[in-house]
Amino acid sequence: MKKVFVAGHNGMVGSAIVRQLEKNGTAEVITRTRKELDLTNQAAVQRFFSEQTIDQVYLAAAKVGGIIANNTYPADFIYENLMIQANIIHAAHINNVQQLLFLGSSCIYPKLAAQPMAENALLTGTLEPTNEPYALAKIAGIKLCESYHRQYGRDYRSVMPTNLYGPNDNFHPDNSHVIPALLRRFHEAKLANAPEVTAWGSGSPMREFLHVDDMAVASIFVMELDKSTYEKHTSPMLSHINVGTGIDCTIRELTETVAKVVGYSGKIVWDTTKPDGAPRKLMNVDRLRELGWKYSIDLESGLEGTYEWFLRNQDVFRK
């Protein structure tokens, strides 16, 4: 049985990958907590890899946050992510790990990239300023994988997910992303019998959302692709693959669906003095579809499952 190291196993994506690997029953999963292994410490990471016999690595570890966090701590975001990626990828190579999958982010694409965003949009324009340091670190991760493949023949691959949601998401009231923020806001409004809930912007921007369990399945699918098949659909200088549904919805539609799932029947008020952000962010997933993978969890049922998880774990978020 192959030994698989999942870096970032306590995060939303990493935990989903662990669940899926354990469900498949084809691998011995190796994990380490942050206290057990500091991934920004090169010597510690090198020592860990030298002491293990690892066949595959899923690099899901990252420092992540919303707009406020990215704006406030840009140095932390670029430094920690660069260190985590460089340490793990280089240690994997030094210790003869042939297979690695790096998980990036759709923010690698230019702010004004043509929609839907295809893989070849990378490095064709200016990034969104608010998360540029994070995006640059993720681009560096892609290029690390490509470079170790070109120079050493390592089978190091990259996947770029669209907006993810699901179990183990961040439901913090101030720095969570749109789906967990809305789920918590409508839940608390329902409990308080609040007559209305205020949503930011006009509701017109369009966004794409993928359930994290689908992301985990897609990650394992890409990792397990035959090398010749993977390389047939990529190139040495453009080796990453987008992962998404290829379907988007307006923020207004999303908000109304979340209210329905939570069971909130009050009024939704749109505060148009708040910014909308980019009018559309949709991934082109033709490359992944051609390889034979498609999402299976539709948005409403995914939201229902996420809300159920929140209800079971909400004590954690009462802080």
C-alpha positions in Angstrom: 0.0 0.0 0.0 1.4 3.4 -1.0 2.3 5.9 1.7 0.7 9.4 1.1 1.6 12.5 2.9 -1.2 15.1 3.0 0.3 18.5 4.0 -2.4 20.7 5.5 -4.7 17.8 6.6 -6.5 20.0 9.2 -7.6 22.5 6.6 -10.8 22.4 4.5 -9.2 20.9 1.4 -6.6 18.7 3.1 -9.2 17.2 5.4 -11.4 16.4 2.5 -8.5 14.7 0.7 -7.8 12.6 3.8 -11.5 11.6 4.0 -11.5 10.5 0.4 -8.2 8.6 0.6 -9.4 6.8 3.6 -12.7 6.0 1.9 -10.9 4.6 -1.1 -8.7 2.5 1.2 -5.8 2.3 -1.2 -3.2 4.3 0.7 -1.6 4.7 4.1 -2.2 8.4 5.0 0.6 10.3 6.8 -0.2 13.6 8.5 1.5 16.0 10.9 0.0 18.8 12.9 1.5 22.3 12.9 3.0 21.6 16.3 4.5 18.3 15.1 6.0 19.8 12.0 6.6 23.4 11.1 6.4 23.5 7.3 8.2 26.8 7.1 11.2 25.2 8.8 13.4 23.8 6.0 15.5 21.6 8.3 12.5 20.1 10.0 10.8 19.4 6.7 14.0 17.8 5.3 14.3 15.7 8.4 10.6 14.6 8.2 11.0 13.4 4.6 14.2 11.6 5.3 12.7 9.7 8.1 9.6 8.6 6.1 9.1 6.4 3.0 6.6 8.6 1.1 5.2 7.7 -2.4 2.9 10.7 -3.0 2.4 14.2 -1.6 -0.7 16.3 -1.6 0.4 19.9 -0.9 -2.7 21.4 0.5 -1.0 23.4 3.2 -1.2 27.2 2.9 -1.7 30.4 4.8 -5.1 31.6 3.7 -7.5 34.5 4.5 -9.9 37.0 3.1 -9.4 40.4 1.7 -8.8 42.1 5.1 -6.2 39.6 6.1 -4.4 39.7 2.7 -4.3 43.5 2.9 -3.2 43.6 6.5 -0.5 40.9 6.4 0.9 40.7 2.8 4.4 39.9 4.0 3.1 36.9 6.1 1.1 35.6 3.1 3.9 35.7 0.6 6.7 34.5 3.0 4.9 31.6 4.7 3.4 30.3 1.4 6.7 30.5 -0.4 8.5 28.7 2.4 5.9 25.9 2.8 5.9 25.2 -1.0 9.7 25.4 -1.5 10.4 23.3 1.6 8.0 20.5 0.7 8.7 20.3 -3.0 12.5 20.4 -2.6 12.4 17.9 0.3 10.2 15.6 -1.8 12.7 15.7 -4.7 15.8 15.2 -2.5 14.1 12.2 -0.9 13.1 10.7 -4.3 9.3 11.2 -4.0 8.3 11.0 -7.6 4.6 12.1 -7.4 3.3 15.4 -5.9 0.2 17.4 -6.4 0.2 21.1 -5.6 -3.1 22.9 -4.9 -3.2 26.5 -6.0 -5.9 29.1 -6.3 -7.9 30.8 -9.0 -6.4 34.1 -7.9 -3.3 33.3 -9.9 -5.1 34.7 -13.0 -5.1 38.3 -14.0 -7.7 40.6 -12.6 -9.1 41.3 -16.0 -8.7 37.8 -17.5 -11.1 36.8 -20.2 -14.1 34.7 -18.8 -14.1 31.8 -18.4 -10.5 31.8 -17.2 -8.4 29.2 -19.1 -5.1 27.9 -18.0 -3.2 29.9 -20.7 -4.4 33.1 -19.0 -1.6 32.7 -16.4 1.0 35.6 -16.5 -0.9 37.5 -19.2 -1.9 40.5 -17.1 -1.9 42.3 -13.8 -3.1 40.5 -10.7 -5.8 41.6 -8.3 -3.9 44.0 -6.0 -5.6 43.0 -2.7 -4.2 39.4 -2.8 -1.2 39.8 -5.1 1.4 38.5 -2.6 -0.7 35.3 -2.0 -1.2 34.9 -5.8 2.5 35.3 -6.5 3.3 32.6 -4.0 0.8 30.3 -5.7 2.3 31.0 -9.1 5.7 30.2 -7.7 4.3 26.9 -6.5 3.2 26.0 -10.0 6.5 27.0 -11.5 8.4 25.0 -8.8 6.5 21.9 -9.9 7.1 22.6 -13.6 10.8 23.3 -13.0 11.4 20.1 -11.0 9.6 18.2 -13.8 11.7 19.9 -16.5 15.1 19.5 -14.8 14.7 16.3 -12.9 11.8 14.5 -14.5 9.7 14.6 -11.4 6.0 14.0 -11.8 4.9 17.1 -9.9 1.4 18.4 -11.0 -0.8 21.4 -10.0 -4.5 21.9 -9.8 -6.2 25.3 -9.5 -9.6 25.2 -7.7 -12.4 27.7 -8.1 -14.1 29.0 -4.9 -14.5 26.1 -2.5 -16.9 25.5 0.3 -18.0 22.7 2.6 -17.1 21.0 5.9 -14.3 22.5 7.9 -14.7 25.9 6.2 -14.0 29.1 8.2 -17.2 30.5 9.6 -15.6 33.4 11.4 -18.0 36.5 11.4 -15.3 38.9 10.1 -12.9 37.1 7.8 -14.8 34.1 6.3 -15.6 33.8 2.6 -19.0 34.4 1.1 -20.7 31.0 1.6 -19.8 30.4 5.3 -20.4 34.1 6.0 -23.9 33.9 4.6 -24.7 30.6 6.2 -23.8 32.0 9.6 -25.5 35.3 9.1 -28.8 33.8 8.0 -28.6 31.2 10.8 -28.1 33.8 13.5 -30.9 36.0 11.9 -33.3 33.1 12.0 -32.5 32.4 15.7 -33.0 36.1 16.5 -36.2 36.4 14.4 -34.5 39.3 12.6 -36.9 40.9 10.1 -34.1 41.5 7.5 -30.6 40.6 6.6 -28.3 43.0 4.8 -26.1 41.7 2.0 -23.3 43.6 0.4 -23.4 45.1 -3.1 -25.9 44.8 -5.9 -26.0 41.0 -6.0 -25.2 41.1 -9.7 -21.6 39.7 -9.8 -21.3 36.1 -10.9 -19.2 33.5 -9.1 -18.6 29.8 -9.4 -18.5 27.4 -6.3 -17.3 23.9 -5.9 -17.9 21.6 -3.0 -14.7 20.6 -1.2 -15.5 16.9 -1.5 -15.6 17.2 -5.2 -12.3 19.0 -5.1 -10.8 16.1 -3.1 -12.1 13.6 -5.7 -10.7 15.7 -8.5 -7.3 16.0 -6.8 -7.0 12.3 -6.4 -8.2 11.8 -10.0 -5.5 14.1 -11.4 -2.8 12.6 -9.2 -3.7 9.1 -10.4 -3.8 9.9 -14.1 -1.3 8.0 -16.2 1.7 10.3 -16.8 1.5 10.2 -20.6 -2.3 11.1 -20.4 -1.5 14.0 -18.1 1.3 15.3 -20.2 -0.8 14.9 -23.4 -3.3 17.5 -22.0 -0.7 19.9 -20.5 2.7 21.2 -21.5 6.1 21.6 -19.6 5.5 25.4 -19.4 1.7 25.2 -18.7 1.2 22.2 -16.6 -1.6 23.2 -14.2 -5.3 22.1 -14.5 -8.3 24.1 -13.5 -10.9 22.5 -11.2 -14.4 23.7 -11.0 -18.0 23.2 -12.1 -17.9 25.4 -15.2 -21.2 26.9 -14.0 -21.7 30.2 -12.1 -24.5 32.1 -10.5 -25.1 35.6 -9.3 -24.4 36.5 -5.7 -28.1 37.4 -5.4 -29.0 33.8 -6.5 -26.5 32.4 -4.1 -27.8 34.5 -1.2 -31.4 33.6 -1.8 -30.4 29.9 -2.0 -28.5 30.1 1.3 -31.6 31.8 3.0 -33.8 28.9 1.7 -31.4 26.2 2.9 -31.1 27.8 6.4 -34.9 28.4 6.5 -34.7 32.2 6.9 -37.9 33.8 5.7 -37.2 37.5 6.4 -36.3 40.2 3.9 -32.9 40.5 2.2 -31.7 44.1 1.8 -28.9 44.9 -0.6 -26.5 47.6 0.5 -25.3 49.0 -2.9 -22.9 51.4 -1.2 -20.6 48.3 -0.7 -18.4 47.2 -3.5 -19.3 44.4 -5.9 -15.8 43.3 -6.9 -15.1 41.7 -10.3 -18.3 41.3 -12.3 -17.5 37.6 -13.1 -15.0 34.9 -12.0 -15.5 31.6 -13.8 -13.0 28.8 -14.5 -12.7 27.2 -17.9 -12.6 23.5 -17.0 -12.5 22.0 -20.6 -9.0 20.5 -19.9 -10.3 18.5 -16.9 -13.5 17.5 -18.7 -11.4 16.2 -21.6 -9.5 14.1 -19.1 -12.8 12.5 -17.9 -13.7 14.3 -14.6 -16.9 16.3 -13.8 -18.3 17.6 -10.5 -21.1 15.6 -8.8 -22.4 17.8 -6.0 -24.8 20.6 -7.1 -24.8 23.9 -5.2 -28.1 23.6 -3.3 -27.4 20.1 -2.0 -23.8 21.0 -1.2 -25.1 24.0 0.8 -27.5 21.8 2.7 -24.7 19.4 3.7 -22.5 22.3 4.7 -25.2 23.8 6.8 -25.8 20.5 8.5 -22.1 20.3 9.3 -22.2 23.8 10.7 -25.1 22.9 13.0 -23.2 19.9 14.3 -20.1 22.0 14.9 -21.4 25.4 15.7 -20.1 25.5 19.3 -16.6 25.8 17.8 -17.7 29.1 16.2 -19.3 30.8 19.2 -16.2 32.9 19.9 
